[in-house]
Amino acid sequence: MPQDHAAHGNAHKHTEPAINAWHAYIKARSHRWSARSLLEHERLCTAGGKPKARGRRPGQASTTQPGPLYDLLQLPLSEIDAEAVERWLIQQRHRPAVARAGFVRLRAFINWCTGRPAYENQIVPAACTKPYVKDEVPGARVRQDALERQHLRSWFEHVRNLKNPVQAAYLQTVLLTGARREEIAALRWANVDFTWQRMTIADKVAGTRVIPLTPYVAALLNQLRRRPETHPDDPWVFSSPTAASGRIQEPRAAHDKVLRQAGIPHVSIHGLRRSFGSLAQWLEIPAGVIPQIQGHKPSATAERHYRVRPVDLLYMWHAKYEKWILEQAGIEQLPNAIKDMLTEHSRGSPPTS
C-alpha cells in the first residue's frame, strides 16, 4: 500500500502544470534579482483577465492578456520538450522582443529544474538547446534611440513646460545622470546627500552605487522637496499619490508627449540613458568616468583593478558634462534656484528641512 501511495503521488507530480514549479523557481531565486527582474518574471506567467486600469486604444480588449509563458506553463514539465518550445516560439513570431525575453527566462528555469530531486524525473533538459529551437529564437535587436545634440534645446523646453513637476524633474534627472529608469524612479530622500553632493541609487549589478549630485539636478530635487504637496514623511523623491507604490511608475506617456511637441523621433526612457553615454563623445572626458557613473561593468583589467575614482573626482567631470548639456539646451548655468541651494547646502553645513 505505501508503494501504491508513492506511485500515485509521483503520477500526480507528472501531471501537475509546470507553472507550479515556475512559482517555486521565482521564490527560490528572487533574492538574486532586482525588483524589475522579479516583476518581469511574474508578468511572463500571469493568467490575465483583469480589468485594465489605464485607458486603452480603440479596439483593444478591456481586460489584460495572459503572460507570454502562461499557456506553455499549463503543460506538465515532462511535456515541455523541444517541439513544445518550438511551437511556442512560432506562435510568438509577431512579437520578437517578447519571444526572446521569454525564451531566455524559460531556459534559465529549465536549467534550474534540471538535477533537482523534485523535478529531475520530469524535466526535459534539452528543451531549449536543440538547433531547430535556437533557429526560432529572434536575434537581439540593437537599440539606437537617443537624443542628439541638436535635440537638446527643444527637448528641455518641452520637458520643463510639463504641468507635472515630478515628471519634468524625473525625465531631466534620468538624462543628466544616465541612470536606469527604475534606479531613479526608486530614489528615496534618505539617499540624497545635498551636503556632500552625492546620491546612493539602486544598481542591478552591484546592488547600489554612489553617483554625483550635480548642481542642476540638485536644484531640481530641492524644488521638489520644497513643494507644498510634498509630505515630510514621504520617502520617495519622485512621489506619485495615484500610484499604488507611492512613486512614479510609468513616465512614458509624458515623455511621448514631449517628443511629439518637440518634433523629435521616438526616444525611449532607456534611450535617455543611452543619450547620456552618447552625447559625452562631444567632450574629452577620461575613459571609464561615464561608464562608472552609469553603472556599467568595467570592460578592461585596468578599469577593474587599477582605477579607483572617488565620487568627488566623478563629480568634477560630471558637473562639467552637465554644464555642457545645459549650454546646448540654452539653459542659464546658475539660476537662482541653484544659487540658493548651494548657499543652503554648503559643504560641512547640515541641510535644513
Beta strands, then each sheet from edge to edge (+ up, - down):
strand 1: 192-193
strand 2: 198-203
strand 3: 207-212
sheet 1: 1+ 2- 3+
end
